[in-house]
Amino acid sequence: TRYERLPDSLQNISRKPLWDLGRNSAGLAVRFRSNSTSISAKWEVRNNMSMNHMTPTGIKGLDLYCLQDGKWIFAGSGRPQGKINKATIVSNMLPEERDYLLYLSLYDGVTSLSIGVDSLSAITPPAVDLPKREKPVVFYGTSILQGGCASRPGMAHTNILERWLNRECINLGFSGNALLDLEIADVIAGVDASMFVLDFVPNATVEQMRERADKFYTTIRSKHPDTPVLFVEDPLFTHSPFDTRIAKEVKDKNETLNAFFRSLKQRGEKNIYFLASRDIIGHDGEATVDGIHFTDLGFMRYAEILYPILEKHMRP
């Protein structure tokens, strides 16, 4: 359909879980302009998913932002009822021309979408090219990167950063499946990006990192010799002080990533950067829903850590 994240050519190549997750609409958004006094939507989702630790609005809802003085301001959410949905997202506005950004569902795939406006109003392409689509930031990672467990689509950190940077952010987060599949490296390498953010450590095993990380990185680097690449450590999950198995797993994975990064530096790789996990989600233990997946607080903290790094190093 129109609202998928992977090219059709991967359907018979990729692992089925990876392909199916690529049909989730995480990070996708629609831009438009209207002078309507209300904005509504009808949309259908692929799977009508539900989870016990993430809100339906985040899984299969919509999120509307409006451009005000160069900044994106939250206007309202499209709350889902099931597989087929209809909602008035915002109403009772003055009939003024406004630019809008409508984020699609994070953990389900939108298969059809209609935007509703007043019968006598207009809906047109946006007046300004924001967020800028040239040289997007490409993020590759896990369920957290896909948006689990934001309460609504706009609170996934890639979407937060897209608004703050006013630069398109491509979300290639695959829940439980950031296993350094080389066909995804090929997809990433096909993007003329301003920066690549590789955030795979929560999913990839130590063995997978040792076997695949170099080839994954080299596939991207061979097409983009000067584009900055940021590697991100496994977060220090909030239950790791209690769960000794998780604590050891995080330690082992981060040591493996550190060793790989040092090897890249030693062979002379340039424009590579490293984000340690210690400050990613704060130090009070309150940033996750289940010890692992982020709440809106966790996503906001993560975005605040990433923002200055991206702003400093991303290509113009």
N, C-alpha and C positions, 0 to 999 in steps of 0.2 A: 504494500500500500504506500501511500504518500508519506506516512509517518513512521518510518523505520530507520535504523541506524547503520545497517550493514548492506553492502551491495548484493544484488541477487546472485552474483557469481560465487558467493561463499556458501550458498544453500546446501550444495552437495559436497562441500569440502570441509566445512567447519564441523566440530562436534555438535550434536543436536542441541544440548543445553545452551551452548554459546549462541548458536543461530537463533534459538527461540528467545533468548534474552535480548538479542539484537532487535527483535520486533517490539520490545518495550520502547516507549517514546521519551525516555529520560533525557532531559536537556533540550528537547525540541521545543520550539516556540513559533508562534505566528505573530507577525507585525502588521498593523493596520492603523488607519486614521478614520475618525468619525466625529460628526457633530451631534450624535444621538444623545438623548437624555438618559438612555439606559443601554446597557450591553448585556445580552443574553447569549446562551449557547445551547446547542444540541450536540451531543457526541455519543458515540458508541465505542466500547472498549472490547478488546479481543477475548479476554479470559474471565472477566468479572472476578478478579482475584480478591482474596481477603487474607489478612495475616493477623496474628494475635498480638503483635507489638508495633503495628504501624497503622495510622489513621486511614480510613477510606479516601479522604481528600488527598492525602499524599500518594496513595497507591494508584487511584484511578480518577482523581479530580483534576480540575483546571485552576489556574491562578492568573489573575489579571493585574498588570501594572500599567501606570499612566506616566508619561514623561512630563515632568513639571520643572521648569528652569534647569534643564539639562540633567535632572536626576529622576530615576525611576521610583515611583511611589506606589505602594500597594493599594489597589482599588477594591479587590474582593475576590472571593473564591467561588468556583463552580463545584458545589458539593454533589457527589454522585448518589444515585439511588440503586444502581445495579449495572447491568450490561448496557442498557439504553438509558440515556440521561438527558435531562432538560433543566436548566437553571437560569434565573435572572441573577447576574453576578453583581451588578451595581445599577442603581436607579435614582431618579429624582435629581439628576444633574442639570445644570444650565446647558442650553443647546450651543455649546462652544466646540470648535475644532480641537481635537486632542489626538496625540499619538499613543497607541497602546501596544503592549507586549503581553501575549497570552501564552503562558507556559502549559505544556501538556503533561500528562500523567507520568509518574516516575516508575511505577512497578507494574504497569499494564500497558498494552498497546492501544493507542487511539486508532480506530479503523475508519471513522468518518467524523467530520466536524462541520457544523454550521454555526455562524456567528449571527446573532439577531440584533437589529437596530430598529429605531422608530421608522414607521412606514414612509415618512416624508424626509427622513435624514439620508445622508450619504455614507457609504463606506468605501474607502479609497486606499491606495498604497500609502505608506508612511511618508511624511514630509521631510524627515531627516534620516540619514543613514546611521542610525544608532540602535543597538550596538553595532559597531563596525564589523563587517563580515570578512574584510581582507585580513589575512594573516591571523586566523583565530588561535586561541590557546587550546591545545589538544590534551585531554586528560584520559589516562588509561588506568583502570583499577577494578575495584571489587564492589560488593554490595553497598558499602559505605559511599563510594564514589557514585554509584548509581542513584543514591539518594535515600538509602535506608538508615534511619527511619524518620525522615522529615515529616512534619505534620501537614505540609502542603508543598506543591512543586517548587515554588519560589524560594523555599528555604534550603534546598540542596546547595552545597557550597559552590558547585560550579555555576549555578544560576545566580547566587549572591555575587560571586566574583564577576560574572558577565555584566551585571548592572553596575558594580563599582568601577570596573575598568572601562565600561562601555565598549567592550570587545567580545565578539562571539566566542563562547567556550563550548567545545565539542566534548560531549560526555560519552566516553566509551567505558563505562562501568558495567561489569557483568557479574551479577550476584553469585558468589561462590566459584567463579570461573575465570578469574584473572590469573591464568596458568601459563602466561607467556606463550600463547599460541602464535606461531610465526605468521599465519595469515593475517592476524590482527596487526602485527608489525608492518606488514605490507600495506594494509589499509591506512595506518597512521603515516607511513612514509609517503603516501599519496597526497598528503595535505601540505600546502605551503603555509606552515604555521609560524607564529611568532615565538612559540615556546612549546615544548613537550613536557608534560608532567607524568612521570611513571610511578604509580602508587599501587603496585601489585603485591606487596609483601604480605598483607593479611591473608591472601589466598595461596600463593605459590609456596610449595614446600622448599626446604633447603636443597633437596636433590634437584628439583625443577629449576631453581635459581642457578645452581652450579652448571646444569646441563644447557639451559636455554637463554639466560640473561644476556650473555655476550652476543649471541646471534641475534636476539631480539633488538638489542641496542644497535648493533652494527647494521642491521637492515634499515633502521631509521637514519642512522648517521651517514650511511653511504649516499643517501639522496639529499641530505641536508647537513653538509659538513660544518656549517657555522651556527645553526640554530641552537639556542640554549636548551639543555635537557636537565630537568630537575628530578632527582631520585628521592623518594620519601620513605622513611623508616616505618615499620609497624607501630601503630599507636601503642602507648602503654595503657592497655585496657584496664578499666576501673576495677575489675574483679581479680586482676592478676596478683595483688598482694595476698589473696586468699586461695586462689586456685594455682597450685604449684605447677601443674602440667602446662597451663596457659603461660605462666611466667617463664618457664623454661623454653617454650616454643617461641615466644616473642624474643627472648634473649638470643636464641640460636639463629633465628631468621635475621635479626638486625645485625648480628656479627657477620653473617654471610653477605648481606648487602654491603656492609662496611668494607669487607675484604674485596668484594667485586669493584666497588667504587675506587678503592686505593689502587687496584690493578689498572683501572682505566687511567688514573692520574699518572701512574708510573710509566705507562706507555705513551704518554704525551697527549692524551685527549684534552681538548679545550672546550670551554663553554659548557662544562658540566657542573652541577651544583647538588648539594646534599642537604636535606631537611631532617634533622634529628627529631625523635619522637617526644622528647621530654616536655615540650610546652604545647603540643598540638591541641589538646582538649582541656587544658587547665589542670589544676592540682587538687580540686575539691571533690572529685569523684562523682560529680553531678551532671555530667555531659552526655550520658548514654541512657538508653531505655532498658538495656539488658546486660550491661557490662561491656558490650562491643559496639552495637549500632548507635549512631549519634542521634540525639534529640536536636531540636532547633538550636538549643544552647551550644551543643557540641559543634554543629555546622557553623554557627556564627563565630565561635572561637577559632575553628580551623580556617575559615575564610580570613579572619583577622591576621593569622600567622602567615598565610600564603600571599595576601595582597601586596605587602611591601616587596616580597621576593619577586613576584611577577612584574610589578610596576618597574622595578629596577632593571630586570634582566631581559624582559621580553622585547623582541624586535619591533620597531615602529611600523 
